């Protein structure tokens, strides 16, 4: 439960395509304060809000929403069959919040290589979801130079345990697994 202000410390750095820091690596640094007390009595509809941090080298928008009765979903993606490198995009969303959370985009961060056990190490894998919503995972796998094959799976949030689903998307057969844990109830 939120009972005070929330502070987001931003330290955005630039890296090259191989993950190495470049000389002028600091793009943005600052602090964003969100008045959470004012938002304790909010409407039943989820609203995505934006706070902006302006610095000398950039303008950064922080999008957020307050989630009621939330649980944490940890997303694991395992390649069961197909190429070891994943080319495409993986996004998470919910049934009522109109924002995609990008878990991976190979156009931005390059292809993902599966480890020895076939598990993809995405840049982000934890999402917050209300138990009154559905978690929607969309995998869009590259099947050609400009074509994508998309598969969407919905998961019902739980207070604990996990859900998994096998999908075939393009040249890949994958296992999507979401492990649930309670945040606050």
C-alpha positions in Angstrom: 0.0 0.0 0.0 1.3 3.4 -0.9 1.3 5.9 2.0 3.9 8.5 1.0 5.6 10.0 -2.0 7.4 7.8 -4.5 10.8 8.7 -5.9 12.1 7.5 -9.2 15.9 8.0 -9.5 16.8 8.1 -13.2 20.4 7.4 -14.4 20.1 6.8 -18.1 23.3 5.9 -19.9 24.3 5.3 -23.5 25.8 2.0 -24.6 26.8 0.9 -28.1 25.1 -2.1 -29.8 27.5 -4.5 -28.2 26.6 -3.3 -24.6 29.8 -1.4 -24.1 29.7 2.1 -22.5 30.7 5.0 -24.8 32.8 8.0 -23.7 29.9 10.4 -23.1 27.8 7.7 -21.3 25.5 9.8 -19.2 22.4 10.8 -21.1 20.1 11.8 -18.3 20.3 11.9 -14.5 17.7 13.2 -12.1 14.9 12.5 -9.7 11.1 12.3 -10.3 8.8 12.6 -7.4 5.2 11.3 -7.6 2.6 12.4 -5.1 1.1 9.0 -4.2 -1.1 10.4 -1.3 -3.1 12.4 -3.8 -3.7 9.3 -5.8 -5.0 7.1 -2.9 -8.6 7.8 -3.9 -8.5 7.0 -7.6 -11.2 6.0 -10.1 -11.8 2.3 -10.8 -10.4 2.9 -14.3 -6.6 2.6 -14.8 -5.0 5.8 -16.1 -1.5 5.8 -17.4 0.2 9.0 -16.2 3.4 10.6 -17.5 6.1 12.6 -15.6 8.8 14.3 -17.7 12.5 14.7 -16.7 14.3 17.4 -18.8 18.0 17.4 -18.7 20.8 18.9 -20.7 21.1 16.0 -23.1 17.6 14.5 -23.2 13.9 14.6 -22.4 12.7 11.4 -20.6 9.0 10.5 -20.2 8.2 8.1 -17.3 4.9 6.3 -17.8 3.2 4.7 -14.8 -0.1 3.6 -13.3 -1.1 2.5 -9.8 -2.3 -1.1 -9.8 -4.9 -2.2 -7.2 -4.7 -5.7 -5.7 -1.5 -6.4 -7.6 0.6 -9.5 -8.0 4.0 -9.9 -9.5 4.5 -12.0 -12.6 7.9 -13.2 -13.5 8.0 -14.2 -17.2 10.3 -17.0 -18.4 10.5 -17.9 -22.1 12.2 -21.1 -23.3 12.9 -22.2 -26.8 11.8 -25.8 -27.2 12.5 -26.2 -30.9 13.9 -23.8 -33.5 16.9 -21.6 -33.9 19.0 -20.7 -30.8 18.8 -17.0 -31.6 15.5 -15.2 -31.2 14.7 -12.4 -33.7 11.5 -10.5 -32.9 9.7 -8.7 -30.2 8.1 -9.8 -26.9 5.6 -7.5 -25.1 3.4 -7.7 -22.0 0.2 -5.9 -21.3 -3.0 -6.3 -19.4 -6.6 -6.3 -20.5 -7.3 -2.8 -19.3 -4.1 -0.8 -19.2 -3.4 0.6 -22.7 0.4 0.3 -22.5 2.8 -2.3 -23.8 5.8 -3.3 -21.7 8.6 -4.3 -24.0 10.3 -7.4 -22.6 12.6 -7.7 -25.7 13.0 -6.1 -29.1 15.7 -7.5 -31.3 15.7 -4.3 -33.5 16.8 -2.4 -30.4 19.0 -4.8 -28.4 19.9 -7.4 -31.0 19.0 -11.1 -31.2 18.5 -13.1 -28.0 20.6 -16.2 -27.7 19.1 -19.0 -25.7 21.3 -20.5 -22.9 22.2 -24.1 -22.5 18.7 -24.9 -21.2 17.0 -22.9 -24.0 15.8 -20.0 -21.7 16.0 -16.5 -23.2 17.4 -13.8 -21.0 15.2 -10.8 -21.7 16.1 -7.3 -20.6 12.9 -7.1 -18.4 11.0 -10.1 -17.1 8.9 -8.9 -14.1 5.5 -7.2 -14.5 2.8 -6.0 -12.1 -0.8 -7.2 -12.7 -4.0 -6.7 -10.8 -5.8 -10.0 -9.9 -8.9 -8.5 -11.6 -7.1 -8.4 -14.9 -5.4 -10.8 -17.4 -1.8 -10.7 -18.3 -1.4 -10.7 -22.1 2.0 -11.8 -23.6 2.6 -11.3 -27.3 5.5 -12.9 -29.1 6.2 -11.6 -32.6 8.9 -13.8 -34.2 10.7 -12.7 -37.4 10.0 -15.2 -40.3 11.6 -13.2 -43.1 13.3 -9.9 -43.7 10.1 -7.8 -43.1 7.5 -10.3 -41.8 6.5 -11.2 -38.3 4.4 -14.1 -37.0 2.6 -13.0 -33.9 1.1 -15.2 -31.1 -0.8 -13.9 -28.1 -1.5 -15.8 -24.8 -3.5 -14.6 -21.8 -2.7 -15.7 -18.3 -5.0 -15.4 -15.2 -3.0 -13.8 -12.3 -2.7 -15.9 -9.1 -1.4 -15.1 -5.6 1.2 -17.9 -6.0 2.2 -20.7 -8.2 2.7 -20.5 -12.0 1.0 -20.8 -15.4 2.6 -22.0 -18.6 1.6 -22.3 -22.2 3.4 -23.8 -25.2 3.1 -21.8 -28.5 4.4 -22.2 -32.0 5.3 -18.9 -33.5 7.2 -18.8 -36.8 10.1 -21.1 -36.7 10.0 -21.4 -32.9 8.2 -23.7 -30.5 8.3 -21.9 -27.1 7.2 -22.4 -23.6 5.9 -19.2 -21.9 5.9 -19.5 -18.1 4.6 -16.9 -15.6 5.5 -17.4 -11.9 3.2 -15.5 -9.6 4.0 -13.9 -6.2 2.1 -11.6 -4.0 3.1 -8.0 -3.7 0.4 -6.6 -1.4 -3.1 -7.7 -0.7 
